[in-house]
């Protein structure tokens, strides 16, 4: 039969004292742990140690069913049997809401699952004379049932049993709350760990309770090293502004959103955006939470875009290319991208380099940089600067080691200079404009903590591109200015040159007309002289106009050639014969070295035009001096040379004299349009040849050399008229 637990006889004083001692010890032991499984085990072990032969603790599940929680038996054999055949827990019955129950006979239906504990036949050794069922509740929340089996007649007093059940329920409720809290914290930590932004929680003393991997990576510390430490303990004095904002949030309870923090550590500058928010218990803040995003890349990009905008403005201020390159060097050193830099520009010969800038951020390095001006890498050296110049590709050395110094050094003295300069990281980028490499920009960091990266190289390439464009514009402006000046001078000269023969022609014609009007023609000799003079002026006008037309044809690509196989030696002889009167008038005796036939497939008239221009120049600039003409063969080329004994070509003017509207200096500077040599060279190139000038091996003067491809199959020379 079952019945409510009846009060036992009045306890003795000793039993009462023992009950109080047990309950006190049970409270202490149950409070030692918040682990759910350990708490379940402690409850049944305490019950068996003090009273019961068998204790079974079953837990109420969320769906209302009962789940086995823990069990314990006084005898090891009983414990082993329970491990093997643990009875299924009973269903929760509303009658347990009324209080504890003692079962001393047949079990009620709802407790039938534990009938075996009362059935000696079914469970030998486990037959009990009574069961004590204690509901476990915390306030109105049911937690489970504690079932105690007794083989003897002794059962605990109801007050003691229920007090123990109450204390066990409190311990289980605390453990359950802790388990649920741990699950929520695990979910929170999983959320924080998955977050791409840094997240941390701090208590009221600003000590870190938890953080996530992103924040640990920002701080460059292990995640576990953050717990229990304040920002100052984590970051040192750099954390002062962070802690100031955290205390403000604790005081006001108001969040601070997206505050920008710039952190400089070990020479590295990093930028973060931090949001601070209060963590409240009710309305009072008890801690601070933070979210952190690193925005270094964005800030660096913003700063670089501002820098490039300013650089573009400054680079465009001057149209002097040297000033532009000096400005670029100042921008790099002043903008902290380089501790020192050099700028090398391709020389006019297209091979050598001219070091036009060597700038440093401090005076001591600048004194050494003056020496660096003497060491532009020559053609053929294995310097990275030459490699960049030849390939048009940048080079980055994140760390300069001895091998790099060996590659850069042009001599032992140069290597010692570079060691003294103390470069730690270096970049070389080409100055490229319109597909043409103009030079190389080199920047160096002396800071051992700073290593150039790919993003630095990209930025330097951008600046170098803008610099090269500004330099190219300056060069174009210089060329355009020269062209405008040459054009203006050409217009003045052309006007003068056209007016002179035109005026003379007009005077001669006017004189002839006057003689005809008077019907008194002058002496025939005088008329002949007048007509000869008019003819010369007309021929001069015709030559000037022809030159202008030739320039127009060349400029528009309409220069045509009518080729034939021509004996160049015979052509030179005939041309000298035709110009004999002019040569005699100039006092220039021709000296010919053209005895053997040399054939070339050329336009006869165009070639005569070139040679006549060269002879005319010789007569103009070296009157009274002999003129030497030679025809030779050099490999597959026919070579015609015209040498005069005049003042020669000024140093550095070898290429300039073949440009349009360029004239020699001196008394003959304004005696031509400056088109003859330009036209002659273009005609030579149209034939696949070249016209150059050089200083003679001996004596003064100039030697013009015309090279033409020889005819593949020599033919009989075509007779000249």
QUIWO-V870951 format. One record per residue. N is the residue number from 1. RES is the residue in one small letter. BURIAL is I if it has 16 or more other ideal C-beta (glycine too) atoms within 10 Angstrom, else O. Layout:
N & RES & BURIAL
N & RES & BURIAL
This chain:
1 & x & O
2 & x & I
3 & x & O
4 & x & O
5 & x & I
6 & x & O
7 & x & O
8 & x & O
9 & x & O
10 & x & O
11 & x & I
12 & x & O
13 & x & O
14 & x & O
15 & x & O
16 & x & O
17 & x & O
18 & x & O
19 & x & I
20 & x & O
21 & x & O
22 & x & I
23 & x & I
24 & x & O
25 & x & O
26 & x & I
27 & x & O
28 & x & O
29 & x & O
30 & x & I
31 & x & O
32 & x & O
33 & x & I
34 & x & I
35 & x & O
36 & x & I
37 & x & O
38 & x & O
39 & x & I
40 & x & I
41 & x & I
42 & x & I
43 & x & I
44 & x & I
45 & x & O
46 & x & I
47 & x & I
48 & x & I
49 & x & O
50 & x & I
51 & x & I
52 & x & I
53 & x & I
54 & x & I
55 & x & I
56 & x & I
57 & x & I
58 & x & I
59 & x & I
60 & x & I
61 & x & O
62 & x & O
63 & x & O
64 & x & O
65 & x & O
66 & x & I
67 & x & O
68 & x & O
69 & x & I
70 & x & I
71 & x & I
72 & x & I
73 & x & I
74 & x & O
75 & x & O
76 & x & O
77 & x & O
78 & x & I
79 & x & O
80 & x & O
81 & x & I
82 & x & I
83 & x & O
84 & x & O
85 & x & O
86 & x & O
87 & x & I
88 & x & O
89 & x & I
90 & x & I
91 & x & O
92 & x & I
93 & x & I
94 & x & O
95 & x & O
96 & x & I
97 & x & O
98 & x & O
99 & x & O
100 & x & I
101 & x & I
102 & x & I
103 & x & I
104 & x & O
105 & x & O
106 & x & O
107 & x & I
108 & x & I
109 & x & O
110 & x & O
111 & x & I
112 & x & O
113 & x & I
114 & x & I
115 & x & I
116 & x & I
117 & x & I
118 & x & I
119 & x & O
120 & x & O
121 & x & O
122 & x & O
123 & x & I
124 & x & O
125 & x & O
126 & x & I
127 & x & O
128 & x & I
129 & x & I
130 & x & I
131 & x & I
132 & x & I
133 & x & I
134 & x & I
135 & x & I
136 & x & I
137 & x & I
138 & x & I
139 & x & O
140 & x & O
141 & x & O
142 & x & O
143 & x & I
144 & x & I
145 & x & I
146 & x & I
147 & x & I
148 & x & I
149 & x & I
150 & x & I
151 & x & I
152 & x & O
153 & x & O
154 & x & O
155 & x & I
156 & x & I
157 & x & I
158 & x & I
159 & x & O
160 & x & I
161 & x & I
162 & x & I
163 & x & I
164 & x & I
165 & x & I
166 & x & O
167 & x & I
168 & x & I
169 & x & I
170 & x & I
171 & x & I
172 & x & I
173 & x & I
174 & x & I
175 & x & I
176 & x & I
177 & x & O
178 & x & O
179 & x & O
180 & x & O
181 & x & O
182 & x & O
183 & x & O
184 & x & O
185 & x & O
186 & x & O
187 & x & O
188 & x & O
189 & x & O
190 & x & O
191 & x & O
192 & x & I
193 & x & O
194 & x & O
195 & x & O
196 & x & O
197 & x & I
198 & x & I
199 & x & I
200 & x & I
201 & x & I
202 & x & I
203 & x & O
204 & x & O
205 & x & O
206 & x & I
207 & x & O
208 & x & I
209 & x & O
210 & x & I
211 & x & I
212 & x & I
213 & x & I
214 & x & I
215 & x & I
216 & x & I
217 & x & O
218 & x & I
219 & x & I
220 & x & O
221 & x & O
222 & x & O
223 & x & I
224 & x & O
225 & x & O
226 & x & I
227 & x & O
228 & x & O
229 & x & I
230 & x & I
231 & x & I
232 & x & O
233 & x & O
234 & x & I
235 & x & I
236 & x & O
237 & x & O
238 & x & O
239 & x & I
240 & x & O
241 & x & O
242 & x & I
243 & x & I
244 & x & O
245 & x & I
246 & x & I
247 & x & O
248 & x & O
249 & x & I
250 & x & I
251 & x & O
252 & x & O
253 & x & O
254 & x & O
255 & x & O
256 & x & I
257 & x & O
258 & x & O
259 & x & O
260 & x & O
261 & x & I
262 & x & O
263 & x & I
264 & x & O
265 & x & O
266 & x & O
267 & x & O
268 & x & O
269 & x & O
270 & x & O
271 & x & I
272 & x & I
273 & x & I
274 & x & I
275 & x & I
276 & x & I
277 & x & I
278 & x & I
279 & x & I
280 & x & O
281 & x & O
282 & x & O
283 & x & O
284 & x & O
285 & x & I
286 & x & O
287 & x & I
288 & x & I
289 & x & I
290 & x & I
291 & x & I
292 & x & I
293 & x & I
294 & x & I
295 & x & I
296 & x & O
297 & x & O
298 & x & O
299 & x & I
300 & x & I
301 & x & O
302 & x & O
303 & x & O
304 & x & I
305 & x & O
306 & x & O
307 & x & I
308 & x & I
309 & x & O
310 & x & O
311 & x & I
312 & x & O
313 & x & O
314 & x & O
315 & x & I
316 & x & O
317 & x & O
318 & x & O
319 & x & O
320 & x & O
321 & x & I
322 & x & O
323 & x & O
324 & x & I
325 & x & I
326 & x & I
327 & x & I
328 & x & I
329 & x & I
330 & x & O
331 & x & I
332 & x & I
333 & x & I
334 & x & O
335 & x & O
336 & x & O
337 & x & I
338 & x & I
339 & x & I
340 & x & I
341 & x & I
342 & x & I
343 & x & I
344 & x & I
345 & x & I
346 & x & I
347 & x & O
348 & x & O
349 & x & O
350 & x & O
351 & x & O
352 & x & O
353 & x & I
354 & x & O
355 & x & I
356 & x & I
357 & x & I
358 & x & I
359 & x & I
360 & x & I
361 & x & O
362 & x & O
363 & x & O
364 & x & O
365 & x & I
366 & x & O
367 & x & O
368 & x & I
369 & x & I
370 & x & O
371 & x & O
372 & x & I
373 & x & O
374 & x & O
375 & x & I
376 & x & I
377 & x & I
378 & x & O
379 & x & O
380 & x & O
381 & x & I
382 & x & O
383 & x & I
384 & x & I
385 & x & I
386 & x & I
387 & x & I
388 & x & I
389 & x & I
390 & x & O
391 & x & O
392 & x & O
393 & x & O
394 & x & I
395 & x & I
396 & x & I
397 & x & I
398 & x & I
399 & x & O
400 & x & I
401 & x & O
402 & x & O
403 & x & O
404 & x & I
405 & x & O
406 & x & O
407 & x & O
408 & x & I
409 & x & I
410 & x & I
411 & x & O
412 & x & O
413 & x & O
414 & x & I
415 & x & O
416 & x & O
417 & x & I
418 & x & I
419 & x & O
420 & x & O
421 & x & I
422 & x & I
423 & x & I
424 & x & I
425 & x & I
426 & x & I
427 & x & I
428 & x & I
429 & x & I
430 & x & I
431 & x & I
432 & x & I
433 & x & I
434 & x & O
435 & x & O
436 & x & O
437 & x & I
438 & x & I
439 & x & I
440 & x & I
441 & x & I
442 & x & I
443 & x & I
444 & x & I
445 & x & I
446 & x & I
447 & x & O
448 & x & O
449 & x & O
450 & x & I
451 & x & O
452 & x & I
453 & x & O
454 & x & O
455 & x & O
456 & x & I
457 & x & I
458 & x & O
459 & x & I
460 & x & I
461 & x & I
462 & x & I
463 & x & I
464 & x & I
465 & x & I
466 & x & I
467 & x & I
468 & x & I
469 & x & I
470 & x & I
471 & x & I
472 & x & I
473 & x & I
474 & x & I
475 & x & O
476 & x & O
477 & x & O
478 & x & O
479 & x & O
480 & x & O
481 & x & O
482 & x & O
483 & x & O
484 & x & O
485 & x & O
486 & x & I
487 & x & O
488 & x & O
489 & x & I
490 & x & I
491 & x & O
492 & x & O
493 & x & I
494 & x & I
495 & x & O
496 & x & O
497 & x & I
498 & x & I
499 & x & O
500 & x & O
501 & x & I
502 & x & O
503 & x & O
504 & x & I
505 & x & I
506 & x & O
507 & x & O
508 & x & I
509 & x & O
510 & x & O
511 & x & I
512 & x & I
513 & x & O
514 & x & O
515 & x & O
516 & x & O
517 & x & O
518 & x & O
519 & x & O
520 & x & O
521 & x & O
522 & x & O
523 & x & O
524 & x & O
525 & x & O
526 & x & O
527 & x & O
528 & x & O
529 & x & O
530 & x & I
531 & x & O
532 & x & O
533 & x & I
534 & x & I
535 & x & O
536 & x & O
537 & x & I
538 & x & O
539 & x & O
540 & x & I
541 & x & I
542 & x & O
543 & x & I
544 & x & I
545 & x & O
546 & x & O
547 & x & I
548 & x & O
549 & x & O
550 & x & I
551 & x & I
552 & x & O
553 & x & O
554 & x & I
555 & x & O
556 & x & O
557 & x & O
558 & x & O
559 & x & I
560 & x & O
561 & x & O
562 & x & O
563 & x & O
564 & x & O
565 & x & I
566 & x & I
567 & x & I
568 & x & I
569 & x & I
570 & x & I
571 & x & I
572 & x & I
573 & x & I
574 & x & O
575 & x & I
576 & x & I
577 & x & O
578 & x & O
579 & x & I
580 & x & O
581 & x & O
582 & x & O
583 & x & I
584 & x & O
585 & x & O
586 & x & I
587 & x & O
588 & x & I
589 & x & O
590 & x & I
591 & x & O
592 & x & O
593 & x & O
594 & x & I
595 & x & O
596 & x & O
597 & x & O
598 & x & I
599 & x & I
600 & x & I
601 & x & I
602 & x & I
603 & x & I
604 & x & O
605 & x & O
606 & x & I
607 & x & I
608 & x & I
609 & x & I
610 & x & I
611 & x & I
612 & x & I
613 & x & I
614 & x & I
615 & x & I
616 & x & I
617 & x & I
618 & x & I
619 & x & I
620 & x & I
621 & x & I
622 & x & I
623 & x & O
624 & x & O
625 & x & I
626 & x & I
627 & x & I
628 & x & I
629 & x & I
630 & x & I
631 & x & I
632 & x & I
633 & x & O
634 & x & O
635 & x & O
636 & x & O
637 & x & I
638 & x & I
639 & x & I
640 & x & I
641 & x & I
642 & x & I
643 & x & I
644 & x & I
645 & x & I
646 & x & I
647 & x & I
648 & x & I
649 & x & I
650 & x & O
651 & x & O
652 & x & O
653 & x & O
654 & x & O
655 & x & O
656 & x & O
657 & x & I
658 & x & I
659 & x & I
660 & x & I
661 & x & I
662 & x & I
663 & x & I
664 & x & I
665 & x & O
666 & x & O
667 & x & O
668 & x & O
669 & x & O
670 & x & O
671 & x & O
672 & x & I
673 & x & I
674 & x & I
675 & x & I
676 & x & I
677 & x & I
678 & x & I
679 & x & I
680 & x & I
681 & x & I
682 & x & I
683 & x & I
684 & x & I
685 & x & O
686 & x & O
687 & x & I
688 & x & O
689 & x & I
690 & x & O
691 & x & I
692 & x & O
693 & x & I
694 & x & O
695 & x & O
696 & x & O
697 & x & O
698 & x & O
699 & x & O
700 & x & O
701 & x & I
702 & x & I
703 & x & I
704 & x & I
705 & x & I
706 & x & I
707 & x & I
708 & x & I
709 & x & O
710 & x & I
711 & x & I
712 & x & O
713 & x & O
714 & x & O
715 & x & O
716 & x & O
717 & x & I
718 & x & O
719 & x & O
720 & x & O
721 & x & O
